[in-house]
């Protein structure tokens, strides 16, 4: 068996190029015989290894796909940046709310 044959099949191997060809997490979970949470984790791992995997929230064709162009990948990166900003704002407000809540009392042993 060659090294190429031993290589673990990746999500990227099953994705198509371009937003119009997005595959849903449900489809990928069936292909890889795992749950959608595992698919998300595997996609994140591949992205961190440089795979140009994008996600579409388009109701007509939601799912994951490989960027077709540099511009398409940059557009997706902008959406990630915007989401990160929204997460930061939510975190900031939750930390303010936490200061208003009573502290947990220490339990004696």
N, C-alpha and C positions, 0 to 999 in steps of 0.2 A: 504494500500500500504506500503510495507516494505522500509526501508532506501535504500536497494540495488536496488529496482525498481525505486526509486526517483532519484538515482544517474544519473547525466548527462552523456550521452554517449560521450566517448572521441575518438579522432583520433586513439589513441593506440588500442582501442577496434576493429577497422576495419583493422589495419595493420597486415600483416603476418610477420613471422620471416624469416630472411635471405634475402640477396641482390637479390637473384634469384626470390623472391616473391614481389618485390617492386610494390607499387601502385602509379600511377601518381597523381599529384595535381588535374588534371582534373577529374579523377575518384572519388577522395575524395570529390571534390566540388559537384559533382552530388549526392553522397551519403548524404552529409550534407546540400544540397540545399543552397549553398553559393558560393561566388566567390573564385578564387584561392588565392587572397590576404588574405582573411579571413582564409583559410586553413594554409597558412604560419604563420600567427599570432597565430593560435591555436596550431600549432606544436611547435612553439617557446615557448609558455607558458607551454606546457606539458614537453618539454625538461628541462625547468627551474625548474620543479617540480620533475625531476628525471626520466622521461620516456626515455628509451634508443632508441630514434627514430633517425635513420640515413637517409641520402639521397644519392642516387646514380645518378651520371651523365652519367652512361654507356648508350650509344646510343641504345644498344640492350634492355635494361630494366631500363629506368630512373624512378625515383620515390622515395617514402619513404618506409621504412621497419623498423622492430624492429631488433636490433642487436641479432644475434644468439649466439655469444660468446663474452667474454670479449675482445679478440683480435680484433674482428670485430668493436666493439665500440671504442676501442683505436685507430684503424686505422682511423675511421671517425673523432675522436678528433684531430688527426694529420692534417687532411685536413682542419679542422676549424682553427687550429693554423696557417697553411700556408696562408690561406685566410686572416686572421687577419693581418699578416705581410704585405701582398700585399696591403691591405686597408690602413695600416699605411703609407707605402711608397707613395701611391697616395695622401693621405692627406698632407703629408709633402711637396710634390712638388706643390700641389695646393696652400698651404699657402705661398710658395715662390712666386708663380705667383701673388697672391693677393697683395703682397707688391709692385709689379711693376705697378699695376693698380691705376688710380687716385681715391682718396677718394671721397665719395659722399659729395656734397656741402650741408650745412645746409640750410634749407628753413626757411625764416622768417615767423612768424605767422601773 
